[in-house]
Amino acid sequence: TGWKDMLSSLPPVDVGTTLGGLPVSLGLAAGVIGGLLAHRPGAWIPVTLPITVLGLMAFLGTTNRAWAVSAAVLTAAATACWGAVRRRRVRRVAGTGGARISQAAIAVALLGVSALGAGVAIPHLPGVESRPRLLARTLVEPPFDVSELVSPLVGFRRYGAGLNQLWGQELLTVTGAARDARLRFAVLDSYDGTTWSAGTMTATGGVFHRVGGAFPEPETPGGEPQQISVTIGDAYAAIPELASWVPGLGTPTRAHFAGPHGGDAATSLRFNPATGQLLVPSRLASGTVIEQTTYVVREVPKTGIEPDPLAAIDQAGGAFVAPWVAEWAGDAEQPWARLAAIGRHLETTGAYSDGTRQGEEDYWPGHGQGRLLRLLAGPQPVGSDEQYAAAFALLAQQTGIAARVVMGAIVPGDGHVRGQDVHAWVEVREASGEWLAVPNSLFMPQRSKRPKQTDYEDAPPAEQAVVPAPVGRRPPGSVDSLIEGVPPLQRPRPSGRPTEANPGLPGLPAESLPGWVTPVARYAGPPLAMVGGTGLLLAGLRAGRRSRRRSRGDASRRLAAGWRDLIDHARDLGHHVEPGHTRLEQAAVIGHADLAGRANRAVFDSHDPSPDAVSSYWADIAKARKSMSRGASWKARLSRPWHLRGLLARE
């Protein structure tokens, strides 16, 4: 799997790892073959080696067209020079009277003019850019799919003070980072209506490539590079949805793993150039030290930004928040001005709660469509970092600004990151292509701002009639609970699928079916449907072929085609009929010599048969098919619909 790992790695490949031995072995093999070819008497054999190596390098290389063009031009020039020198050596040339220097100058001039003309003309030729270059790395599927990981944002509630699970536990130790720096855990750039997660090939996301210790320079680095060191704590390594994400301040250019399990992490390291996110699918172990150089993500300036007009924005998933964009943006016209107005509304009118305090149990976790609708449509927006960041990113996309959610931590002064330091914020993309962080204070209230509570002093006196309590809600976390409070138009319609009350097939009451019907239909239904569908497809092909034989060609051809149809039917029943034999020889195998003789007379007679004769012959062929089927074994009759010998045979 070494070549597959190298081809799925993002260049440049670190030659200090085991992957560095692959190109070295390729070079050694080329050298050995070149030495052997140098002693061959053929004049054309040695020149094939550099051309072959060039083609192999291009096939195993990258999409860098400048390198490919330069290598091709230099190889062509070297081959031409080699051919000229070899020709002069092996042949006696009378000469043109000119000196060697002048001849060399003429040759160089001709090559230069040819290269210049080709460089100018080739890009304008039709079909040059019709398809991308064929590369080995485009044929190798990366062995890791980030969609297999659970979004770390779904577990944000665990870091709060209410549950007291990770609030006071030390997650990381950071050195080299400034106080209040934004340490990114995971960049989430794809929303599917349920969760924000790391996209694979979305409009804003990219692919996680295998990398070594060095990464390509970012196109828009933004801030200054900074060196930091992050030590993974026991609590961080024990969180399943977080242990694979490598913390950092921004887009890295270098990363080195140390510690007891640092080598394992470096071997499985992945990098997403679109988000600057590092990932270790094998998970980070406690005690792993990550030394990295990163370009720090800057914050949005107070004057705002100009959004990137070329950014691809997927607005379909967050279309349900569009009404609040129009309501809260006010009279603002520019995209950032509209987004800033929306953020001020959330910050001034909203309250903070993760639903863990007494009396706040109705503010559930999650950031699916139902939960965000409760946040935006309620009398007061109430939520935690999870809901505010998820909603604000969708609102930003609806205003025309590319946005994504980041889960991370604000680094304290002592560098010991605990659960209480974990936050979620938003990054937006400006016109230069750089991603900038939007501080939580621009769209989220302070954590100390609690939601409005019910005034129990206004409760009715005891002597008044007691109003029955409303029907209890389902517990948080159930499917129905997520859509309570959602407007009727937003609620999903019944799908007709089996439920606890109706575990049978869709549309049928459970009591009308025996208990074994459902498992049999579930497991045996798909393969039986596939087998039956294949038989129906082949039957349709045979019927279409029979119709064409009866309707195409002259009368003698249509009549003789009936015999071919009978022969194909016999082959499907298992009879071995040679395609090159005459009709009478075939009749000796399957019988029905009278039908074979009638077909011969129709073909070799001087007059074409009448339409009635053709119809009568095909009717007799149908009777012969039925008779042949009745005489065959039950196995042959049962398997005949799936046999292909009659369809594939050619006379």
Stockholm file with secondary structure:
# STOCKHOLM 1.0

chainA/1-651         TGWKDMLSSLPPVDVGTTLGGLPVSLGLAAGVIGGLLAHRPGAWIPVTLPITVLGLMAFLGTTNRAWAVSAAVLTAAATACWGAVRRRRVRRVAGTGGARISQAAIAVALLGVSALGAGVAIPHLPGVESRPRLLARTLVEPPFDVSELVSPLVGFRRYGAGLNQLWGQELLTVTGAARDARLRFAVLDSYDGTTWSAGTMTATGGVFHRVGGAFPEPETPGGEPQQISVTIGDAYAAIPELASWVPGLGTPTRAHFAGPHGGDAATSLRFNPATGQLLVPSRLASGTVIEQTTYVVREVPKTGIEPDPLAAIDQAGGAFVAPWVAEWAGDAEQPWARLAAIGRHLETTGAYSDGTRQGEEDYWPGHGQGRLLRLLAGPQPVGSDEQYAAAFALLAQQTGIAARVVMGAIVPGDGHVRGQDVHAWVEVREASGEWLAVPNSLFMPQRSKRPKQTDYEDAPPAEQAVVPAPVGRRPPGSVDSLIEGVPPLQRPRPSGRPTEANPGLPGLPAESLPGWVTPVARYAGPPLAMVGGTGLLLAGLRAGRRSRRRSRGDASRRLAAGWRDLIDHARDLGHHVEPGHTRLEQAAVIGHADLAGRANRAVFDSHDPSPDAVSSYWADIAKARKSMSRGASWKARLSRPWHLRGLLARE
#=GR chainA/1-651 SS CHHHHHHTBCSSCCTTSGGGHHHHHHHHHHHHHHHHHTTCSCSSHHHHHHHHHHHHHHHHSCSCHHHHHHHHHHHHHHHHHHHHHHHHHHSCCCCCSCCHHHHHHHHHHHHHHHHHHHHHHGGGSTTTTSSCCCCHHHHSCCSCCGGGSCCGGGGGGGGSTTTCSSSSSEEEEEESCCTTCEEEEEEECEECSSCEECCSSSSSCCCCEECCSBCCCCSSCCSCEEEEEEEECHHHHTCTTTTTEECBSEEEEEEEEESTTHHHHHHTCEEETTTTEEECTTCCCTTCEEEEEEEECCBCCTTCCCBCTTCCCCCSTTGGGHHHHHHHSTTCCSHHHHHHHHHHHHHHHCEECCSCSTTCTTSCCCCSHHHHHHHHHSSSCEECHHHHHHHHHHHHHHTTCCEEEEEEEECCTTSEEEGGGEEEEEEEEBTTSCEEEECGGGTSCCTTCCCCCCCGGGSCCTTSCCCCCCCCCCCTTSHHHHTTTSCGGGSCCCCCCCCSSCCSSTTSCGGGSCTTHHHHHHHTHHHHHHHHHHHHHHHHHHHHHHHHHHHSSCHHHHHHHHHHHHHHHHHHTTCCCCTTSCHHHHHHHHCCHHHHHHHHHHHHSSSCCCHHHHHHHHHHHHHHHHHHHHHSCHHHHHHGGGCCHHHHCCC
#=GC SS_cons         CHHHHHHTBCSSCCTTSGGGHHHHHHHHHHHHHHHHHTTCSCSSHHHHHHHHHHHHHHHHSCSCHHHHHHHHHHHHHHHHHHHHHHHHHHSCCCCCSCCHHHHHHHHHHHHHHHHHHHHHHGGGSTTTTSSCCCCHHHHSCCSCCGGGSCCGGGGGGGGSTTTCSSSSSEEEEEESCCTTCEEEEEEECEECSSCEECCSSSSSCCCCEECCSBCCCCSSCCSCEEEEEEEECHHHHTCTTTTTEECBSEEEEEEEEESTTHHHHHHTCEEETTTTEEECTTCCCTTCEEEEEEEECCBCCTTCCCBCTTCCCCCSTTGGGHHHHHHHSTTCCSHHHHHHHHHHHHHHHCEECCSCSTTCTTSCCCCSHHHHHHHHHSSSCEECHHHHHHHHHHHHHHTTCCEEEEEEEECCTTSEEEGGGEEEEEEEEBTTSCEEEECGGGTSCCTTCCCCCCCGGGSCCTTSCCCCCCCCCCCTTSHHHHTTTSCGGGSCCCCCCCCSSCCSSTTSCGGGSCTTHHHHHHHTHHHHHHHHHHHHHHHHHHHHHHHHHHHSSCHHHHHHHHHHHHHHHHHHTTCCCCTTSCHHHHHHHHCCHHHHHHHHHHHHSSSCCCHHHHHHHHHHHHHHHHHHHHHSCHHHHHHGGGCCHHHHCCC
//
